[in-house]
């Protein structure tokens, strides 16, 4: 159990500086599934450098966390909406493989684009694409037909091959599965 937005890490990808910090969600039941198999597992939000400090100033120092409507109004007035944002998937796995300590890294950037003739933001694509792919897989009988289905029960290669999973174009199932096997 960790507090957001603590656990700050800084890294660069493709020459762009980012920061990552603890956030809620994302892992779901993965912690229980991998219990005893991994030493450390975390899920972090990735933002451009400086985001955390600015949000901490607004929410904590200016006490705008108690006046969220005012904060939303101010941000909508001051920060332009853009289609040039990006969803960044960054997975690092470090572990023993055949007696040697190794690290695998998997990255993917997803940008806004047209889907079925409609403009969609990167967050719409990744959120809607994932849920639609899993509904498709359930309907096709690929996923268990009753009970709770954990996200880690969805085979990555099958997910990426799905018509909605293809929205994650360029993602590599081979690297991700190898990285998870190394843990």
CNS distance restraints for C-alpha pairs under 8 A (distance, minus, plus):
assign (resid   2 and name CA) (resid   6 and name CA) 7.51 0.50 0.50
assign (resid   2 and name CA) (resid  22 and name CA) 7.09 0.50 0.50
assign (resid   3 and name CA) (resid  22 and name CA) 6.63 0.50 0.50
assign (resid   3 and name CA) (resid  23 and name CA) 7.54 0.50 0.50
assign (resid   4 and name CA) (resid  21 and name CA) 6.88 0.50 0.50
assign (resid   4 and name CA) (resid  22 and name CA) 4.76 0.50 0.50
assign (resid   4 and name CA) (resid  23 and name CA) 5.01 0.50 0.50
assign (resid   4 and name CA) (resid  24 and name CA) 7.28 0.50 0.50
assign (resid   5 and name CA) (resid  21 and name CA) 5.23 0.50 0.50
assign (resid   5 and name CA) (resid  22 and name CA) 5.06 0.50 0.50
assign (resid   5 and name CA) (resid  23 and name CA) 6.21 0.50 0.50
assign (resid   5 and name CA) (resid  52 and name CA) 7.32 0.50 0.50
assign (resid   6 and name CA) (resid  21 and name CA) 5.61 0.50 0.50
assign (resid   6 and name CA) (resid  22 and name CA) 5.55 0.50 0.50
assign (resid   7 and name CA) (resid  20 and name CA) 7.82 0.50 0.50
assign (resid   7 and name CA) (resid  21 and name CA) 5.23 0.50 0.50
assign (resid   7 and name CA) (resid  22 and name CA) 5.80 0.50 0.50
assign (resid   8 and name CA) (resid  19 and name CA) 6.65 0.50 0.50
assign (resid   8 and name CA) (resid  20 and name CA) 5.54 0.50 0.50
assign (resid   8 and name CA) (resid  21 and name CA) 4.47 0.50 0.50
assign (resid   8 and name CA) (resid  22 and name CA) 7.29 0.50 0.50
assign (resid   9 and name CA) (resid  19 and name CA) 5.54 0.50 0.50
assign (resid   9 and name CA) (resid  20 and name CA) 5.14 0.50 0.50
assign (resid   9 and name CA) (resid  21 and name CA) 6.44 0.50 0.50
assign (resid  10 and name CA) (resid  17 and name CA) 7.29 0.50 0.50
assign (resid  10 and name CA) (resid  18 and name CA) 5.79 0.50 0.50
assign (resid  10 and name CA) (resid  19 and name CA) 4.43 0.50 0.50
assign (resid  10 and name CA) (resid  20 and name CA) 6.41 0.50 0.50
assign (resid  10 and name CA) (resid  49 and name CA) 7.73 0.50 0.50
assign (resid  11 and name CA) (resid  17 and name CA) 5.91 0.50 0.50
assign (resid  11 and name CA) (resid  18 and name CA) 5.43 0.50 0.50
assign (resid  11 and name CA) (resid  19 and name CA) 6.33 0.50 0.50
assign (resid  12 and name CA) (resid  16 and name CA) 5.18 0.50 0.50
assign (resid  12 and name CA) (resid  17 and name CA) 4.30 0.50 0.50
assign (resid  12 and name CA) (resid  18 and name CA) 5.70 0.50 0.50
assign (resid  13 and name CA) (resid  17 and name CA) 6.74 0.50 0.50
assign (resid  13 and name CA) (resid  18 and name CA) 7.67 0.50 0.50
assign (resid  17 and name CA) (resid  48 and name CA) 6.48 0.50 0.50
assign (resid  17 and name CA) (resid  49 and name CA) 5.94 0.50 0.50
assign (resid  18 and name CA) (resid  46 and name CA) 6.62 0.50 0.50
assign (resid  18 and name CA) (resid  47 and name CA) 5.71 0.50 0.50
assign (resid  18 and name CA) (resid  48 and name CA) 4.58 0.50 0.50
assign (resid  18 and name CA) (resid  49 and name CA) 4.82 0.50 0.50
assign (resid  19 and name CA) (resid  46 and name CA) 5.71 0.50 0.50
assign (resid  19 and name CA) (resid  47 and name CA) 5.50 0.50 0.50
assign (resid  19 and name CA) (resid  48 and name CA) 6.05 0.50 0.50
assign (resid  19 and name CA) (resid  49 and name CA) 5.21 0.50 0.50
assign (resid  19 and name CA) (resid  50 and name CA) 7.62 0.50 0.50
assign (resid  19 and name CA) (resid  51 and name CA) 7.97 0.50 0.50
assign (resid  19 and name CA) (resid  52 and name CA) 7.97 0.50 0.50
assign (resid  20 and name CA) (resid  44 and name CA) 5.67 0.50 0.50
assign (resid  20 and name CA) (resid  45 and name CA) 5.38 0.50 0.50
assign (resid  20 and name CA) (resid  46 and name CA) 4.34 0.50 0.50
assign (resid  20 and name CA) (resid  47 and name CA) 6.30 0.50 0.50
assign (resid  21 and name CA) (resid  44 and name CA) 4.94 0.50 0.50
assign (resid  21 and name CA) (resid  45 and name CA) 5.59 0.50 0.50
assign (resid  21 and name CA) (resid  46 and name CA) 6.86 0.50 0.50
assign (resid  22 and name CA) (resid  42 and name CA) 7.44 0.50 0.50
assign (resid  22 and name CA) (resid  43 and name CA) 6.24 0.50 0.50
assign (resid  22 and name CA) (resid  44 and name CA) 4.45 0.50 0.50
assign (resid  22 and name CA) (resid  45 and name CA) 6.41 0.50 0.50
assign (resid  23 and name CA) (resid  43 and name CA) 6.49 0.50 0.50
assign (resid  23 and name CA) (resid  44 and name CA) 5.19 0.50 0.50
assign (resid  23 and name CA) (resid  45 and name CA) 5.81 0.50 0.50
assign (resid  24 and name CA) (resid  43 and name CA) 7.49 0.50 0.50
assign (resid  24 and name CA) (resid  44 and name CA) 7.86 0.50 0.50
assign (resid  25 and name CA) (resid  43 and name CA) 7.65 0.50 0.50
assign (resid  26 and name CA) (resid  43 and name CA) 6.49 0.50 0.50
assign (resid  27 and name CA) (resid  31 and name CA) 6.88 0.50 0.50
assign (resid  27 and name CA) (resid  42 and name CA) 7.67 0.50 0.50
assign (resid  27 and name CA) (resid  43 and name CA) 6.40 0.50 0.50
assign (resid  28 and name CA) (resid 150 and name CA) 7.74 0.50 0.50
assign (resid  28 and name CA) (resid 151 and name CA) 7.59 0.50 0.50
assign (resid  29 and name CA) (resid  33 and name CA) 6.30 0.50 0.50
assign (resid  29 and name CA) (resid 150 and name CA) 6.51 0.50 0.50
assign (resid  29 and name CA) (resid 151 and name CA) 7.73 0.50 0.50
assign (resid  30 and name CA) (resid  34 and name CA) 6.01 0.50 0.50
assign (resid  30 and name CA) (resid 150 and name CA) 7.97 0.50 0.50
assign (resid  30 and name CA) (resid 151 and name CA) 7.91 0.50 0.50
assign (resid  30 and name CA) (resid 152 and name CA) 6.79 0.50 0.50
assign (resid  31 and name CA) (resid  35 and name CA) 5.82 0.50 0.50
assign (resid  31 and name CA) (resid  41 and name CA) 7.10 0.50 0.50
assign (resid  34 and name CA) (resid  38 and name CA) 6.16 0.50 0.50
assign (resid  37 and name CA) (resid 183 and name CA) 7.09 0.50 0.50
assign (resid  38 and name CA) (resid 183 and name CA) 6.08 0.50 0.50
assign (resid  46 and name CA) (resid  88 and name CA) 7.15 0.50 0.50
assign (resid  47 and name CA) (resid  51 and name CA) 6.20 0.50 0.50
assign (resid  47 and name CA) (resid  52 and name CA) 7.75 0.50 0.50
assign (resid  50 and name CA) (resid  54 and name CA) 6.28 0.50 0.50
assign (resid  51 and name CA) (resid  55 and name CA) 6.12 0.50 0.50
assign (resid  52 and name CA) (resid  56 and name CA) 5.96 0.50 0.50
assign (resid  53 and name CA) (resid  57 and name CA) 6.19 0.50 0.50
assign (resid  54 and name CA) (resid  58 and name CA) 6.29 0.50 0.50
assign (resid  55 and name CA) (resid  59 and name CA) 5.86 0.50 0.50
assign (resid  56 and name CA) (resid  60 and name CA) 5.39 0.50 0.50
assign (resid  56 and name CA) (resid  61 and name CA) 6.90 0.50 0.50
assign (resid  57 and name CA) (resid  61 and name CA) 4.76 0.50 0.50
assign (resid  57 and name CA) (resid  62 and name CA) 6.24 0.50 0.50
assign (resid  58 and name CA) (resid  62 and name CA) 5.09 0.50 0.50
assign (resid  58 and name CA) (resid  63 and name CA) 6.64 0.50 0.50
assign (resid  58 and name CA) (resid  64 and name CA) 5.89 0.50 0.50
assign (resid  58 and name CA) (resid  65 and name CA) 7.70 0.50 0.50
assign (resid  59 and name CA) (resid  63 and name CA) 5.12 0.50 0.50
assign (resid  59 and name CA) (resid  64 and name CA) 4.62 0.50 0.50
assign (resid  59 and name CA) (resid  65 and name CA) 4.55 0.50 0.50
assign (resid  59 and name CA) (resid  66 and name CA) 7.99 0.50 0.50
assign (resid  60 and name CA) (resid  64 and name CA) 6.82 0.50 0.50
assign (resid  60 and name CA) (resid  65 and name CA) 6.70 0.50 0.50
assign (resid  63 and name CA) (resid  67 and name CA) 7.66 0.50 0.50
assign (resid  64 and name CA) (resid  68 and name CA) 6.27 0.50 0.50
assign (resid  64 and name CA) (resid  70 and name CA) 7.44 0.50 0.50
assign (resid  64 and name CA) (resid  71 and name CA) 6.13 0.50 0.50
assign (resid  65 and name CA) (resid  71 and name CA) 7.77 0.50 0.50
assign (resid  67 and name CA) (resid  71 and name CA) 6.44 0.50 0.50
assign (resid  68 and name CA) (resid  72 and name CA) 6.06 0.50 0.50
assign (resid  69 and name CA) (resid  73 and name CA) 6.15 0.50 0.50
assign (resid  70 and name CA) (resid  74 and name CA) 6.11 0.50 0.50
assign (resid  71 and name CA) (resid  75 and name CA) 6.10 0.50 0.50
assign (resid  72 and name CA) (resid  76 and name CA) 5.99 0.50 0.50
assign (resid  73 and name CA) (resid  77 and name CA) 6.20 0.50 0.50
assign (resid  74 and name CA) (resid  78 and name CA) 6.05 0.50 0.50
assign (resid  75 and name CA) (resid  79 and name CA) 5.39 0.50 0.50
assign (resid  76 and name CA) (resid  80 and name CA) 6.98 0.50 0.50
assign (resid  76 and name CA) (resid  81 and name CA) 7.99 0.50 0.50
assign (resid  83 and name CA) (resid 111 and name CA) 7.99 0.50 0.50
assign (resid  83 and name CA) (resid 112 and name CA) 5.88 0.50 0.50
assign (resid  83 and name CA) (resid 121 and name CA) 6.23 0.50 0.50
assign (resid  84 and name CA) (resid 111 and name CA) 7.01 0.50 0.50
assign (resid  84 and name CA) (resid 112 and name CA) 6.83 0.50 0.50
assign (resid  85 and name CA) (resid 111 and name CA) 6.66 0.50 0.50
assign (resid  85 and name CA) (resid 112 and name CA) 7.31 0.50 0.50
assign (resid  85 and name CA) (resid 122 and name CA) 7.18 0.50 0.50
assign (resid  86 and name CA) (resid 109 and name CA) 6.37 0.50 0.50
assign (resid  86 and name CA) (resid 110 and name CA) 5.65 0.50 0.50
assign (resid  86 and name CA) (resid 111 and name CA) 4.94 0.50 0.50
assign (resid  86 and name CA) (resid 112 and name CA) 7.26 0.50 0.50
assign (resid  86 and name CA) (resid 122 and name CA) 6.00 0.50 0.50
assign (resid  86 and name CA) (resid 123 and name CA) 7.95 0.50 0.50
assign (resid  87 and name CA) (resid 109 and name CA) 5.73 0.50 0.50
assign (resid  87 and name CA) (resid 110 and name CA) 5.10 0.50 0.50
assign (resid  87 and name CA) (resid 111 and name CA) 6.62 0.50 0.50
assign (resid  87 and name CA) (resid 122 and name CA) 5.94 0.50 0.50
assign (resid  87 and name CA) (resid 123 and name CA) 6.54 0.50 0.50
assign (resid  87 and name CA) (resid 126 and name CA) 7.83 0.50 0.50
assign (resid  88 and name CA) (resid 107 and name CA) 7.23 0.50 0.50
assign (resid  88 and name CA) (resid 108 and name CA) 5.86 0.50 0.50
assign (resid  88 and name CA) (resid 109 and name CA) 4.68 0.50 0.50
assign (resid  88 and name CA) (resid 110 and name CA) 6.49 0.50 0.50
assign (resid  89 and name CA) (resid 106 and name CA) 7.70 0.50 0.50
assign (resid  89 and name CA) (resid 107 and name CA) 5.37 0.50 0.50
assign (resid  89 and name CA) (resid 108 and name CA) 4.99 0.50 0.50
assign (resid  89 and name CA) (resid 109 and name CA) 6.32 0.50 0.50
assign (resid  90 and name CA) (resid 105 and name CA) 7.30 0.50 0.50
assign (resid  90 and name CA) (resid 106 and name CA) 5.81 0.50 0.50
assign (resid  90 and name CA) (resid 107 and name CA) 4.50 0.50 0.50
assign (resid  90 and name CA) (resid 108 and name CA) 6.64 0.50 0.50
assign (resid  91 and name CA) (resid 105 and name CA) 5.63 0.50 0.50
assign (resid  91 and name CA) (resid 106 and name CA) 5.03 0.50 0.50
assign (resid  91 and name CA) (resid 107 and name CA) 6.35 0.50 0.50
assign (resid  92 and name CA) (resid 103 and name CA) 6.99 0.50 0.50
assign (resid  92 and name CA) (resid 104 and name CA) 5.86 0.50 0.50
assign (resid  92 and name CA) (resid 105 and name CA) 4.52 0.50 0.50
assign (resid  92 and name CA) (resid 106 and name CA) 6.51 0.50 0.50
assign (resid  92 and name CA) (resid 179 and name CA) 7.75 0.50 0.50
assign (resid  93 and name CA) (resid 103 and name CA) 5.53 0.50 0.50
assign (resid  93 and name CA) (resid 104 and name CA) 5.33 0.50 0.50
assign (resid  93 and name CA) (resid 105 and name CA) 6.46 0.50 0.50
assign (resid  93 and name CA) (resid 179 and name CA) 5.77 0.50 0.50
assign (resid  93 and name CA) (resid 180 and name CA) 6.82 0.50 0.50
assign (resid  93 and name CA) (resid 182 and name CA) 7.11 0.50 0.50
assign (resid  93 and name CA) (resid 183 and name CA) 6.26 0.50 0.50
assign (resid  94 and name CA) (resid 101 and name CA) 7.15 0.50 0.50
assign (resid  94 and name CA) (resid 102 and name CA) 5.71 0.50 0.50
assign (resid  94 and name CA) (resid 103 and name CA) 4.25 0.50 0.50
assign (resid  94 and name CA) (resid 104 and name CA) 6.55 0.50 0.50
assign (resid  94 and name CA) (resid 182 and name CA) 7.08 0.50 0.50
assign (resid  94 and name CA) (resid 183 and name CA) 6.31 0.50 0.50
assign (resid  95 and name CA) (resid 101 and name CA) 5.50 0.50 0.50
assign (resid  95 and name CA) (resid 102 and name CA) 5.62 0.50 0.50
assign (resid  95 and name CA) (resid 103 and name CA) 6.52 0.50 0.50
assign (resid  95 and name CA) (resid 182 and name CA) 5.53 0.50 0.50
assign (resid  95 and name CA) (resid 183 and name CA) 4.93 0.50 0.50
assign (resid  96 and name CA) (resid 100 and name CA) 5.26 0.50 0.50
assign (resid  96 and name CA) (resid 101 and name CA) 4.51 0.50 0.50
assign (resid  96 and name CA) (resid 102 and name CA) 6.06 0.50 0.50
assign (resid  96 and name CA) (resid 182 and name CA) 6.30 0.50 0.50
assign (resid  96 and name CA) (resid 183 and name CA) 7.05 0.50 0.50
assign (resid  97 and name CA) (resid 101 and name CA) 6.40 0.50 0.50
assign (resid  97 and name CA) (resid 102 and name CA) 6.56 0.50 0.50
assign (resid  97 and name CA) (resid 182 and name CA) 5.79 0.50 0.50
assign (resid 102 and name CA) (resid 182 and name CA) 7.78 0.50 0.50
assign (resid 103 and name CA) (resid 179 and name CA) 7.78 0.50 0.50
assign (resid 104 and name CA) (resid 175 and name CA) 7.80 0.50 0.50
assign (resid 104 and name CA) (resid 179 and name CA) 5.39 0.50 0.50
assign (resid 105 and name CA) (resid 175 and name CA) 7.99 0.50 0.50
assign (resid 105 and name CA) (resid 179 and name CA) 7.26 0.50 0.50
assign (resid 106 and name CA) (resid 175 and name CA) 6.58 0.50 0.50
assign (resid 106 and name CA) (resid 176 and name CA) 6.29 0.50 0.50
assign (resid 106 and name CA) (resid 179 and name CA) 7.89 0.50 0.50
assign (resid 108 and name CA) (resid 170 and name CA) 7.60 0.50 0.50
assign (resid 108 and name CA) (resid 171 and name CA) 6.30 0.50 0.50
assign (resid 110 and name CA) (resid 122 and name CA) 5.91 0.50 0.50
assign (resid 110 and name CA) (resid 126 and name CA) 7.80 0.50 0.50
assign (resid 110 and name CA) (resid 168 and name CA) 6.85 0.50 0.50
assign (resid 111 and name CA) (resid 121 and name CA) 7.14 0.50 0.50
assign (resid 111 and name CA) (resid 122 and name CA) 4.92 0.50 0.50
assign (resid 112 and name CA) (resid 119 and name CA) 7.39 0.50 0.50
assign (resid 112 and name CA) (resid 120 and name CA) 5.67 0.50 0.50
assign (resid 112 and name CA) (resid 121 and name CA) 4.29 0.50 0.50
assign (resid 112 and name CA) (resid 122 and name CA) 4.36 0.50 0.50
assign (resid 112 and name CA) (resid 123 and name CA) 7.98 0.50 0.50
assign (resid 112 and name CA) (resid 125 and name CA) 7.47 0.50 0.50
assign (resid 113 and name CA) (resid 119 and name CA) 5.76 0.50 0.50
assign (resid 113 and name CA) (resid 120 and name CA) 5.66 0.50 0.50
assign (resid 113 and name CA) (resid 121 and name CA) 6.72 0.50 0.50
assign (resid 113 and name CA) (resid 122 and name CA) 7.43 0.50 0.50
assign (resid 114 and name CA) (resid 118 and name CA) 5.09 0.50 0.50
assign (resid 114 and name CA) (resid 119 and name CA) 4.30 0.50 0.50
assign (resid 114 and name CA) (resid 120 and name CA) 5.88 0.50 0.50
assign (resid 115 and name CA) (resid 119 and name CA) 6.29 0.50 0.50
assign (resid 115 and name CA) (resid 120 and name CA) 6.53 0.50 0.50
assign (resid 120 and name CA) (resid 124 and name CA) 6.00 0.50 0.50
assign (resid 120 and name CA) (resid 125 and name CA) 6.34 0.50 0.50
assign (resid 121 and name CA) (resid 125 and name CA) 6.23 0.50 0.50
assign (resid 122 and name CA) (resid 126 and name CA) 6.19 0.50 0.50
assign (resid 123 and name CA) (resid 127 and name CA) 5.90 0.50 0.50
assign (resid 124 and name CA) (resid 128 and name CA) 5.62 0.50 0.50
assign (resid 124 and name CA) (resid 129 and name CA) 7.60 0.50 0.50
assign (resid 125 and name CA) (resid 129 and name CA) 5.28 0.50 0.50
assign (resid 125 and name CA) (resid 167 and name CA) 6.84 0.50 0.50
assign (resid 126 and name CA) (resid 130 and name CA) 5.97 0.50 0.50
assign (resid 126 and name CA) (resid 167 and name CA) 7.56 0.50 0.50
assign (resid 126 and name CA) (resid 168 and name CA) 7.29 0.50 0.50
assign (resid 127 and name CA) (resid 131 and name CA) 6.55 0.50 0.50
assign (resid 128 and name CA) (resid 132 and name CA) 5.94 0.50 0.50
assign (resid 129 and name CA) (resid 133 and name CA) 5.99 0.50 0.50
assign (resid 129 and name CA) (resid 164 and name CA) 5.07 0.50 0.50
assign (resid 129 and name CA) (resid 165 and name CA) 6.13 0.50 0.50
assign (resid 129 and name CA) (resid 167 and name CA) 6.46 0.50 0.50
assign (resid 130 and name CA) (resid 134 and name CA) 6.29 0.50 0.50
assign (resid 130 and name CA) (resid 164 and name CA) 6.99 0.50 0.50
assign (resid 130 and name CA) (resid 165 and name CA) 6.42 0.50 0.50
assign (resid 131 and name CA) (resid 135 and name CA) 6.18 0.50 0.50
assign (resid 132 and name CA) (resid 136 and name CA) 6.10 0.50 0.50
assign (resid 132 and name CA) (resid 164 and name CA) 6.23 0.50 0.50
assign (resid 133 and name CA) (resid 137 and name CA) 6.17 0.50 0.50
assign (resid 133 and name CA) (resid 159 and name CA) 6.53 0.50 0.50
assign (resid 133 and name CA) (resid 162 and name CA) 6.13 0.50 0.50
assign (resid 133 and name CA) (resid 163 and name CA) 7.06 0.50 0.50
assign (resid 133 and name CA) (resid 164 and name CA) 4.90 0.50 0.50
assign (resid 133 and name CA) (resid 165 and name CA) 5.58 0.50 0.50
assign (resid 134 and name CA) (resid 138 and name CA) 6.07 0.50 0.50
assign (resid 134 and name CA) (resid 154 and name CA) 7.72 0.50 0.50
assign (resid 134 and name CA) (resid 159 and name CA) 7.37 0.50 0.50
assign (resid 135 and name CA) (resid 139 and name CA) 6.08 0.50 0.50
assign (resid 136 and name CA) (resid 140 and name CA) 6.14 0.50 0.50
assign (resid 136 and name CA) (resid 162 and name CA) 7.82 0.50 0.50
assign (resid 137 and name CA) (resid 141 and name CA) 6.29 0.50 0.50
assign (resid 137 and name CA) (resid 142 and name CA) 5.20 0.50 0.50
assign (resid 137 and name CA) (resid 143 and name CA) 5.98 0.50 0.50
assign (resid 137 and name CA) (resid 159 and name CA) 7.82 0.50 0.50
assign (resid 137 and name CA) (resid 162 and name CA) 7.76 0.50 0.50
assign (resid 138 and name CA) (resid 142 and name CA) 5.79 0.50 0.50
assign (resid 138 and name CA) (resid 143 and name CA) 4.87 0.50 0.50
assign (resid 138 and name CA) (resid 144 and name CA) 7.03 0.50 0.50
assign (resid 138 and name CA) (resid 145 and name CA) 6.75 0.50 0.50
assign (resid 141 and name CA) (resid 145 and name CA) 6.78 0.50 0.50
assign (resid 143 and name CA) (resid 149 and name CA) 7.54 0.50 0.50
assign (resid 143 and name CA) (resid 153 and name CA) 7.69 0.50 0.50
assign (resid 143 and name CA) (resid 154 and name CA) 6.98 0.50 0.50
assign (resid 144 and name CA) (resid 149 and name CA) 6.77 0.50 0.50
assign (resid 149 and name CA) (resid 153 and name CA) 6.65 0.50 0.50
assign (resid 150 and name CA) (resid 154 and name CA) 7.48 0.50 0.50
assign (resid 154 and name CA) (resid 158 and name CA) 7.44 0.50 0.50
assign (resid 154 and name CA) (resid 159 and name CA) 6.68 0.50 0.50
assign (resid 155 and name CA) (resid 159 and name CA) 6.13 0.50 0.50
assign (resid 156 and name CA) (resid 160 and name CA) 6.08 0.50 0.50
assign (resid 156 and name CA) (resid 173 and name CA) 6.03 0.50 0.50
assign (resid 156 and name CA) (resid 177 and name CA) 7.81 0.50 0.50
assign (resid 157 and name CA) (resid 161 and name CA) 6.13 0.50 0.50
assign (resid 157 and name CA) (resid 173 and name CA) 5.43 0.50 0.50
assign (resid 158 and name CA) (resid 162 and name CA) 6.33 0.50 0.50
assign (resid 159 and name CA) (resid 165 and name CA) 5.32 0.50 0.50
assign (resid 160 and name CA) (resid 164 and name CA) 7.84 0.50 0.50
assign (resid 160 and name CA) (resid 165 and name CA) 4.34 0.50 0.50
assign (resid 160 and name CA) (resid 166 and name CA) 5.39 0.50 0.50
assign (resid 160 and name CA) (resid 168 and name CA) 7.01 0.50 0.50
assign (resid 160 and name CA) (resid 169 and name CA) 7.88 0.50 0.50
assign (resid 160 and name CA) (resid 171 and name CA) 7.55 0.50 0.50
assign (resid 160 and name CA) (resid 173 and name CA) 7.62 0.50 0.50
assign (resid 161 and name CA) (resid 165 and name CA) 6.10 0.50 0.50
assign (resid 161 and name CA) (resid 166 and name CA) 6.06 0.50 0.50
assign (resid 162 and name CA) (resid 166 and name CA) 6.05 0.50 0.50
assign (resid 163 and name CA) (resid 167 and name CA) 7.57 0.50 0.50
assign (resid 165 and name CA) (resid 169 and name CA) 7.81 0.50 0.50
assign (resid 172 and name CA) (resid 176 and name CA) 6.54 0.50 0.50
assign (resid 173 and name CA) (resid 177 and name CA) 5.98 0.50 0.50
assign (resid 174 and name CA) (resid 178 and name CA) 6.07 0.50 0.50
assign (resid 175 and name CA) (resid 179 and name CA) 5.97 0.50 0.50
assign (resid 176 and name CA) (resid 180 and name CA) 6.20 0.50 0.50
assign (resid 177 and name CA) (resid 181 and name CA) 6.14 0.50 0.50
assign (resid 178 and name CA) (resid 182 and name CA) 6.34 0.50 0.50
assign (resid 179 and name CA) (resid 183 and name CA) 6.92 0.50 0.50
